[in-house]
Amino acid sequence: MEEMFETSLKVIEQSGWLAPVLFIMLHVFRQVFFIPVIIICLVGGYLFGSFYGSLYSIIGLTATSALFYGIVHGFPRFLAKVSQLKKRFLGEKESLSLPQMMLLRIVPFIHFHLVSLYVMETRPTFREYMKISFYLSMPPAIIYTLFGDMIHELPLVGTVVFALFIGLLCFMARRKEQRYAWQEFFKA
């Protein structure tokens, strides 16, 4: 699998004007190769720079979301399995705001399609789903692509500042209300 990924990168580097198309296709088919989103976005920053790498990653992640929508609606058993995973990680009754979903997309250990499934369940039409998916594709694409572009120049202090910034964003986007069931509040 590692050899296939390295070969894909060499082909992208040597393909000239076709490189962006191949990179976007790598985004779309990365699930088949079990490659995390973060690695592809880092590679995009390294190969294309901050602006174009982010642009191509946003296009690729949005296309991935569209493909996921088609697959889920084409294979109901697949939908049931992914729904079980979503319930395990995100819960059933949790309502997430757009900034919270954006932060979940940035977190590397939350699967990309769990958030897509949540959006699919809360947005009734394909158009609304794609609009939100486009917005949700921006944070990971931009942040990880920028990081991939600066990775060879970033000192340890920059890495620490970046990690603190992500932590601050998580803190600021949290829900500021708590709900208690009547029985929990008045336990004997």
Rosetta silent file (secondary structure, phi, psi, omega in degrees, C-alpha in Angstrom):
SEQUENCE: MEEMFETSLKVIEQSGWLAPVLFIMLHVFRQVFFIPVIIICLVGGYLFGSFYGSLYSIIGLTATSALFYGIVHGFPRFLAKVSQLKKRFLGEKESLSLPQMMLLRIVPFIHFHLVSLYVMETRPTFREYMKISFYLSMPPAIIYTLFGDMIHELPLVGTVVFALFIGLLCFMARRKEQRYAWQEFFKA
SCORE:     score description
SCORE:     0.000 S_00000001
   1 L     0.000  -39.490  179.771    0.000    0.000    0.000 S_00000001
   2 H   -64.532  -38.838  178.610    2.868    2.353    0.828 S_00000001
   3 H   -64.777  -38.456  179.704    4.479    1.706   -2.547 S_00000001
   4 H   -65.252  -40.057  178.798    1.220    2.524   -4.328 S_00000001
   5 H   -64.947  -44.983  178.998    0.972    5.837   -2.448 S_00000001
   6 H   -63.901  -40.563  177.271    4.579    6.747   -3.276 S_00000001
   7 H   -62.973  -41.270  178.107    4.036    5.813   -6.920 S_00000001
   8 H   -60.759  -41.567  179.340    0.899    7.989   -6.998 S_00000001
   9 H   -64.730  -41.074  178.733    2.892   10.946   -5.661 S_00000001
  10 H   -63.776  -40.917  179.107    5.617   10.492   -8.293 S_00000001
  11 H   -63.508  -42.629  179.570    3.025   10.361  -11.061 S_00000001
  12 H   -63.101  -44.770 -178.910    1.388   13.554   -9.760 S_00000001
  13 H   -62.115  -35.592 -174.361    4.726   15.378   -9.545 S_00000001
  14 H   -94.488    2.831 -173.069    5.706   14.421  -13.109 S_00000001
  15 L   -94.036   -0.635  174.891    2.358   14.982  -14.827 S_00000001
  16 H    66.142 -125.635 -176.409    2.538   18.765  -15.350 S_00000001
  17 H   -67.913  -18.575  178.996   -0.830   20.380  -16.029 S_00000001
  18 H   -81.579   -9.845 -177.319   -2.613   17.090  -15.305 S_00000001
  19 H   -56.185  -45.507  178.998   -1.260   17.091  -11.735 S_00000001
  20 H   -60.696  -38.820  179.318   -4.229   18.934  -10.180 S_00000001
  21 H   -64.878  -44.049  178.790   -6.701   16.498  -11.750 S_00000001
  22 H   -64.993  -37.395  178.627   -4.707   13.511  -10.499 S_00000001
  23 H   -65.634  -42.508  178.165   -4.439   15.078   -7.043 S_00000001
  24 H   -64.649  -40.166  176.868   -8.206   15.640   -6.869 S_00000001
  25 H   -65.207  -34.475  174.982   -8.752   12.049   -8.002 S_00000001
  26 H   -62.558  -39.079  174.960   -6.368   10.899   -5.268 S_00000001
  27 H   -60.255  -45.753 -175.645   -8.623   12.717   -2.792 S_00000001
  28 H   -66.840  -39.656 -175.922  -11.690   10.989   -4.181 S_00000001
  29 H  -100.161   12.672 -179.758  -10.172    7.498   -4.184 S_00000001
  30 H   -64.661  -25.970  179.459   -8.115    7.792   -0.989 S_00000001
  31 H   -62.721  -34.941 -179.815  -10.716    5.702    0.869 S_00000001
  32 H   -65.498  -35.287 -178.324   -9.816    2.702   -1.258 S_00000001
  33 H   -91.715    0.100 -179.093   -6.165    3.055   -0.229 S_00000001
  34 L    57.174   44.033  178.976   -7.060    3.792    3.447 S_00000001
  35 L  -100.842  126.646  179.237   -5.146    7.076    3.375 S_00000001
  36 L   -66.326  152.951  179.754   -6.235    9.686    5.946 S_00000001
  37 H   -57.919  -41.134 -175.847   -7.416   13.098    4.756 S_00000001
  38 H   -58.387  -39.489 -177.853   -4.659   14.854    6.687 S_00000001
  39 H   -67.654  -43.141 -179.955   -1.897   13.129    4.720 S_00000001
  40 H   -63.986  -42.175  179.437   -3.409   14.022    1.345 S_00000001
  41 H   -65.955  -39.744  176.568   -3.867   17.671    2.389 S_00000001
  42 H   -60.985  -42.708  178.639   -0.279   17.834    3.703 S_00000001
  43 H   -64.101  -38.275  177.614    0.948   16.442    0.393 S_00000001
  44 H   -60.809  -41.535  177.103   -1.162   19.040   -1.453 S_00000001
  45 H   -66.416  -37.862 -179.627    0.543   21.842    0.451 S_00000001
  46 H   -69.283  -41.741 -176.193    3.933   20.351   -0.213 S_00000001
  47 H   -81.026  -41.919 -170.186    3.325   19.808   -3.955 S_00000001
  48 H  -111.706   -8.268 -175.917    1.183   22.804   -4.937 S_00000001
  49 L    89.538  177.581 -173.115    1.721   25.415   -2.221 S_00000001
  50 H   -66.626  -52.054 -173.311   -0.812   26.933    0.144 S_00000001
  51 H   -68.069  -57.236 -176.423   -3.325   28.496   -2.246 S_00000001
  52 H   -69.679  -35.225  175.987   -3.560   25.888   -4.989 S_00000001
  53 H   -62.044  -41.761  177.508   -3.137   22.973   -2.598 S_00000001
  54 H   -65.425  -44.477 -179.870   -6.052   24.289   -0.518 S_00000001
  55 H   -60.087  -48.106 -179.804   -8.173   24.883   -3.592 S_00000001
  56 H   -66.272  -35.589  178.379   -7.547   21.403   -4.986 S_00000001
  57 H   -68.890  -39.640  177.183   -8.145   19.819   -1.572 S_00000001
  58 H   -62.111  -44.112  178.035  -11.461   21.643   -1.144 S_00000001
  59 H   -62.497  -45.527 -179.392  -12.559   20.440   -4.570 S_00000001
  60 H   -64.318  -42.477  179.860  -11.386   16.896   -3.812 S_00000001
  61 H   -69.025  -36.045  176.686  -13.041   16.744   -0.378 S_00000001
  62 H   -67.300  -40.166  176.478  -16.303   18.126   -1.762 S_00000001
  63 H   -64.810  -36.613  176.434  -16.209   15.531   -4.559 S_00000001
  64 H   -62.529  -41.327  178.142  -15.562   12.854   -1.930 S_00000001
  65 H   -63.814  -40.339  178.343  -18.657   13.993   -0.041 S_00000001
  66 H   -64.368  -42.667  177.837  -20.744   13.802   -3.223 S_00000001
  67 H   -62.922  -41.689  178.241  -19.465   10.279   -3.925 S_00000001
  68 H   -61.147  -41.885  178.151  -20.249    9.247   -0.327 S_00000001
  69 H   -58.672  -44.839  179.043  -23.804   10.574   -0.722 S_00000001
  70 H   -65.751  -41.730 -179.407  -24.279    8.445   -3.828 S_00000001
  71 H   -65.733  -44.181 -178.497  -22.802    5.324   -2.252 S_00000001
  72 H   -63.802  -39.810  179.606  -24.880    5.632    0.913 S_00000001
  73 H   -77.650  -17.883  177.950  -28.096    6.057   -1.044 S_00000001
  74 H   -87.941  -24.546 -176.654  -27.158    3.190   -3.368 S_00000001
  75 L  -130.045   92.496 -177.026  -26.267    0.681   -0.643 S_00000001
  76 H   -61.945  -30.821  178.791  -28.621    0.750    2.376 S_00000001
  77 H   -66.780  -36.595  176.184  -26.618   -1.899    4.280 S_00000001
  78 H   -63.851  -40.496  176.980  -23.563    0.340    4.099 S_00000001
  79 H   -59.979  -42.298  179.849  -25.682    3.181    5.502 S_00000001
  80 H   -63.091  -41.510 -180.000  -26.722    1.009    8.452 S_00000001
  81 H   -67.295  -43.076  179.811  -23.100    0.150    9.309 S_00000001
  82 H   -68.585  -33.664  177.417  -21.910    3.747    9.067 S_00000001
  83 H   -63.932  -37.998  176.612  -24.908    4.879   11.146 S_00000001
  84 H   -62.678  -43.326  177.204  -23.850    2.510   13.927 S_00000001
  85 H   -62.904  -41.260  179.529  -20.372    4.033   13.920 S_00000001
  86 H   -61.958  -42.751  179.151  -21.838    7.537   13.969 S_00000001
  87 H   -62.814  -36.378 -179.510  -24.018    6.682   16.977 S_00000001
  88 H   -68.070  -41.133 -175.679  -20.993    5.333   18.803 S_00000001
  89 H   -90.642  -39.586 -174.330  -18.843    8.429   18.209 S_00000001
  90 H  -105.973  -15.525 -177.367  -21.316   11.307   17.929 S_00000001
  91 L    82.538  170.768 -178.228  -24.383    9.974   19.763 S_00000001
  92 L   -92.431  -42.432 -170.358  -27.983   10.068   18.632 S_00000001
  93 L   -94.137   -2.137 -176.911  -29.421   13.178   20.230 S_00000001
  94 L   -69.235  129.140  174.075  -26.448   15.476   19.836 S_00000001
  95 L  -108.950  124.205 -175.571  -27.102   18.552   17.722 S_00000001
  96 L  -106.568  139.470  175.483  -23.956   20.022   16.267 S_00000001
  97 L   -83.935  167.536  179.169  -23.453   23.555   15.033 S_00000001
  98 H   -60.076  -44.890  176.928  -21.566   24.341   11.820 S_00000001
  99 H   -61.929  -34.960  177.599  -18.411   25.452   13.727 S_00000001
 100 H   -66.757  -40.487  177.986  -18.484   22.233   15.760 S_00000001
 101 H   -66.251  -36.320  177.132  -18.745   20.142   12.610 S_00000001
 102 H   -62.738  -41.569  178.479  -15.848   22.130   11.102 S_00000001
 103 H   -67.299  -36.910  176.536  -13.729   21.352   14.150 S_00000001
 104 H   -62.938  -34.114  177.401  -14.664   17.678   13.950 S_00000001
 105 H   -68.768  -27.298  179.570  -13.393   17.654   10.376 S_00000001
 106 H   -76.994  -32.354 -176.700  -10.069   19.057   11.585 S_00000001
 107 L   -67.238  121.331 -173.606   -9.652   16.385   14.279 S_00000001
 108 L   -65.858  -29.277 -174.522   -7.602   13.591   12.671 S_00000001
 109 L   -90.988   -0.736  171.505   -9.100   10.668   14.596 S_00000001
 110 L   -92.296  123.778 -175.714  -12.740   11.484   13.732 S_00000001
 111 L   -64.669  138.559 -177.192  -13.566    9.761   10.461 S_00000001
 112 H   -55.041  -42.119 -173.548  -14.363   12.116    7.599 S_00000001
 113 H   -81.451  -12.954  174.194  -17.573   10.327    6.641 S_00000001
 114 H   -66.301  -41.472  177.049  -19.067   10.293   10.141 S_00000001
 115 H   -68.793  -37.924  177.347  -19.513   14.038    9.893 S_00000001
 116 H   -61.044  -40.665  179.093  -20.804   13.616    6.328 S_00000001
 117 H   -65.984  -40.194  177.351  -23.417   11.166    7.566 S_00000001
 118 H   -60.594  -44.761  178.296  -24.486   13.587   10.292 S_00000001
 119 H   -62.295  -41.016 -179.214  -24.894   16.330    7.681 S_00000001
 120 H   -62.768  -38.562 -179.249  -26.821   13.930    5.449 S_00000001
 121 H   -74.533  -25.924 -177.527  -29.231   13.089    8.263 S_00000001
 122 H   -97.855  -13.613  178.937  -29.829   16.727    9.200 S_00000001
 123 L  -115.349  119.094 -171.908  -30.085   18.199    5.682 S_00000001
 124 L   -73.505  -26.518 -174.963  -32.965   16.831    3.623 S_00000001
 125 L  -112.394  158.382  178.155  -31.791   17.679    0.102 S_00000001
 126 H   -62.962  -38.580 -179.229  -28.661   16.929   -1.885 S_00000001
 127 H   -61.916  -45.925  178.518  -28.168   20.636   -2.576 S_00000001
 128 H   -65.295  -41.373  178.476  -28.153   21.544    1.134 S_00000001
 129 H   -58.825  -45.108 -178.693  -25.885   18.583    1.887 S_00000001
 130 H   -69.114  -35.442  177.875  -23.378   19.690   -0.753 S_00000001
 131 H   -62.973  -48.424  178.541  -23.470   23.313    0.418 S_00000001
 132 H   -67.124  -38.952  178.682  -22.643   22.318    4.005 S_00000001
 133 H   -61.952  -37.588  176.792  -20.098   19.754    2.781 S_00000001
 134 H   -61.761  -47.255  178.285  -18.349   22.477    0.817 S_00000001
 135 H   -62.980  -38.878 -178.875  -18.108   24.656    3.945 S_00000001
 136 H   -72.936  -18.752  178.332  -16.947   21.685    6.021 S_00000001
 137 H   -78.402  -21.313 -175.763  -14.224   20.884    3.486 S_00000001
 138 H   -65.955  -51.407 -175.573  -12.567   24.259    3.923 S_00000001
 139 H   -58.404  -50.991 -179.485  -11.043   24.003    7.438 S_00000001
 140 H   -65.875  -37.471 -179.386   -9.144   20.722    7.032 S_00000001
 141 H   -63.037  -47.305 -177.135   -8.093   21.573    3.492 S_00000001
 142 H   -70.385  -49.307 -175.480   -6.777   25.011    4.394 S_00000001
 143 H   -64.091  -50.490 -177.000   -5.193   24.182    7.754 S_00000001
 144 H   -71.762  -30.586  176.840   -3.473   20.960    6.745 S_00000001
 145 H   -69.816  -42.230  175.204   -2.425   22.315    3.365 S_00000001
 146 H   -60.014  -43.320  178.852   -0.873   25.368    5.005 S_00000001
 147 H   -63.230  -39.677  177.894    0.855   23.069    7.446 S_00000001
 148 H   -65.835  -33.842  178.972    2.092   20.911    4.562 S_00000001
 149 H   -71.596  -36.979 -176.698    3.440   23.986    2.792 S_00000001
 150 H   -96.109    0.693 -171.122    5.302   25.250    5.872 S_00000001
 151 L   -58.096  -33.760 -178.724    6.308   21.877    7.278 S_00000001
 152 L   -80.427  -14.266 -179.649    9.908   22.143    6.148 S_00000001
 153 L  -110.887   -8.939 -172.382   10.296   25.657    7.631 S_00000001
 154 L   -77.835  120.846  176.076    8.166   25.410   10.792 S_00000001
 155 L   -79.598  174.857 -179.216   10.150   25.505   14.047 S_00000001
 156 H   -60.257  -38.486  179.438    9.022   23.807   17.266 S_00000001
 157 H   -61.308  -41.651  178.120    7.530   27.068   18.562 S_00000001
 158 H   -62.434  -39.249  177.708    5.330   27.310   15.469 S_00000001
 159 H   -63.978  -42.788  178.966    4.077   23.771   16.013 S_00000001
 160 H   -64.374  -43.934  178.540    3.198   24.550   19.634 S_00000001
 161 H   -61.684  -41.858  178.364    1.377   27.751   18.627 S_00000001
 162 H   -61.297  -45.255  179.480   -0.553   25.816   15.980 S_00000001
 163 H   -64.365  -40.228  177.514   -1.593   23.160   18.527 S_00000001
 164 H   -65.162  -38.032  178.023   -2.668   25.856   21.025 S_00000001
 165 H   -62.177  -44.522  178.307   -4.701   27.581   18.316 S_00000001
 166 H   -63.506  -41.770  177.252   -6.589   24.361   17.529 S_00000001
 167 H   -61.800  -41.108  178.137   -7.212   23.826   21.261 S_00000001
 168 H   -64.311  -41.293  176.890   -8.547   27.373   21.599 S_00000001
 169 H   -61.514  -41.642  178.148  -10.890   26.831   18.652 S_00000001
 170 H   -62.465  -41.078  179.926  -12.231   23.651   20.257 S_00000001
 171 H   -65.817  -42.441 -176.348  -12.828   25.515   23.517 S_00000001
 172 H   -72.192  -28.265 -175.938  -14.599   28.432   21.829 S_00000001
 173 L   -91.702    0.915 -177.886  -16.915   26.290   19.698 S_00000001
 174 L   -68.425  160.612  174.292  -18.205   24.094   22.514 S_00000001
 175 L   -74.685  138.239 -176.007  -21.837   24.140   23.581 S_00000001
 176 L  -104.699   18.681  179.036  -22.315   26.412   26.531 S_00000001
 177 L  -128.904  151.441  176.119  -25.433   24.778   27.896 S_00000001
 178 L  -127.922  144.132  178.875  -26.000   21.577   29.766 S_00000001
 179 L  -117.035  134.453  177.214  -29.203   19.589   30.024 S_00000001
 180 L  -121.608  138.408  173.734  -30.107   17.431   32.955 S_00000001
 181 L   -73.708  151.832 -177.837  -32.942   14.982   33.146 S_00000001
 182 H   -55.717  -41.450 -178.769  -35.328   15.564   36.032 S_00000001
 183 H   -68.292  -34.942  179.256  -34.312   12.233   37.603 S_00000001
 184 H   -70.131  -37.138 -175.950  -30.601   13.015   37.362 S_00000001
 185 H   -71.874  -38.340 -177.100  -30.975   16.439   38.944 S_00000001
 186 L  -109.654   52.243  177.226  -33.044   15.247   41.903 S_00000001
 187 L   -73.618  143.181 -178.320  -31.292   11.983   42.746 S_00000001
 188 L   -79.021    0.000    0.000  -31.898   10.778   46.305 S_00000001
